[in-house]
Amino acid sequence: KKLYDEAKNLQTKAHIGITQMERKKSQPLLVTFRFQYTVTNKNQIDNIKYLKDYSSLTSFLRLFIEKSRCKSLEKLVTDCSQVMKKKFKLKKTFVSINKVNVAKRYGCESLSVSK
């Protein structure tokens, strides 16, 4: 049985930006992370040992982003997707990262990159 889970608008921050000045100070980010995985038996969906631990996933993702030093959102989104697939044995992942303050400067509700 395929399961699809999502953590939406996870609040975090990162030193990200094309210029060194932009990376100097951490910026608030909103992250949405969606993933797919499989349980082999329908009885397993009521047993926590066969399910993914949301706390571990979100804690790891938040720390990974906060320690990252990517210049672009595109690179950070790609790195997040790859590391989460590998570390948590996920089939498909979707990552969207929104630079909240940059969006406001341009009069947008959001400015995000997804993969």
C-alpha positions as CSV (number, residue, x, y, z in Angstrom):
1,K,0.0,0.0,0.0
2,K,1.4,3.4,-1.0
3,L,1.2,6.1,1.5
4,Y,1.6,9.9,0.8
5,D,2.5,12.2,3.7
6,E,3.1,15.9,3.9
7,A,4.6,18.4,6.2
8,K,3.4,21.8,5.1
9,N,4.9,25.2,5.9
10,L,7.7,24.0,8.2
11,Q,9.2,27.2,9.6
12,T,13.0,27.3,9.4
13,K,15.8,29.6,8.4
14,A,19.0,29.5,6.3
15,H,22.0,31.5,5.2
16,I,21.0,31.4,1.5
17,G,21.5,33.7,-1.4
18,I,23.5,34.4,-4.5
19,T,25.6,37.2,-2.9
20,Q,27.8,36.9,0.1
21,M,25.9,39.8,1.7
22,E,22.6,38.0,1.3
23,R,24.1,34.8,2.9
24,K,25.5,36.8,5.8
25,K,22.2,36.8,7.8
26,S,19.8,33.9,8.1
27,Q,16.5,34.3,6.2
28,P,13.1,32.8,7.3
29,L,11.9,30.0,5.0
30,L,8.7,28.0,4.8
31,V,9.2,24.4,3.6
32,T,6.7,22.0,2.3
33,F,7.9,18.4,2.1
34,R,5.7,15.6,0.6
35,F,6.8,12.0,0.2
36,Q,5.7,8.6,-0.7
37,Y,6.6,5.2,0.8
38,T,5.1,1.7,0.8
39,V,4.0,-0.6,3.5
40,T,3.7,-4.2,2.3
41,N,0.7,-5.3,4.4
42,K,-2.4,-3.3,5.0
43,N,-2.3,-4.3,8.7
44,Q,1.0,-2.4,9.0
45,I,-0.6,1.0,8.6
46,D,-1.8,0.8,12.2
47,N,1.6,-0.1,13.5
48,I,4.1,2.7,14.2
49,K,7.2,0.6,13.5
50,Y,6.2,0.4,9.8
51,L,5.4,4.1,9.4
52,K,7.6,7.1,8.9
53,D,8.3,9.2,12.0
54,Y,7.2,12.8,11.3
55,S,9.2,14.1,14.2
56,S,12.5,12.6,12.9
57,L,11.8,13.7,9.3
58,T,10.9,17.3,10.1
59,S,13.7,17.7,12.7
60,F,16.3,16.3,10.3
61,L,15.0,18.5,7.4
62,R,15.0,21.6,9.5
63,L,18.6,21.0,10.8
64,F,19.8,20.1,7.3
65,I,18.4,23.4,5.9
66,E,19.7,25.5,8.8
67,K,23.2,24.2,8.3
68,S,23.2,24.5,4.5
69,R,25.1,27.2,2.8
70,C,23.6,27.0,-0.7
71,K,23.6,30.0,-3.0
72,S,20.3,29.1,-4.7
73,L,17.0,27.8,-3.7
74,E,17.2,25.4,-6.7
75,K,20.3,23.7,-5.2
76,L,18.9,23.6,-1.7
77,V,15.6,22.0,-2.9
78,T,17.6,19.4,-4.9
79,D,19.9,18.6,-2.0
80,C,16.9,18.3,0.4
81,S,15.1,15.9,-1.9
82,Q,18.1,13.7,-2.4
83,V,19.2,13.5,1.2
84,M,15.6,12.8,2.5
85,K,15.1,10.0,-0.1
86,K,18.4,8.3,0.9
87,K,18.3,8.8,4.7
88,F,14.6,7.8,5.2
89,K,14.2,5.3,2.3
90,L,11.5,7.3,0.5
91,K,10.2,6.5,-3.0
92,K,9.2,9.9,-4.2
93,T,9.7,13.3,-2.7
94,F,8.5,16.8,-3.3
95,V,10.2,19.8,-1.7
96,S,9.0,23.4,-2.0
97,I,11.0,26.2,-0.2
98,N,9.5,29.7,0.1
99,K,11.7,32.8,0.8
100,V,9.1,34.7,2.8
101,N,10.8,38.1,3.2
102,V,12.0,38.2,-0.5
103,A,8.4,37.5,-1.6
104,K,7.1,40.5,0.5
105,R,9.7,42.8,-1.1
106,Y,8.3,42.0,-4.5
107,G,4.7,42.3,-3.4
108,C,4.2,38.5,-3.8
109,E,2.5,36.1,-1.4
110,S,5.2,33.6,-2.0
111,L,8.4,33.2,-3.9
112,S,9.4,29.5,-4.0
113,V,11.2,26.8,-5.8
114,S,9.9,23.2,-6.0
115,K,11.2,19.9,-7.1
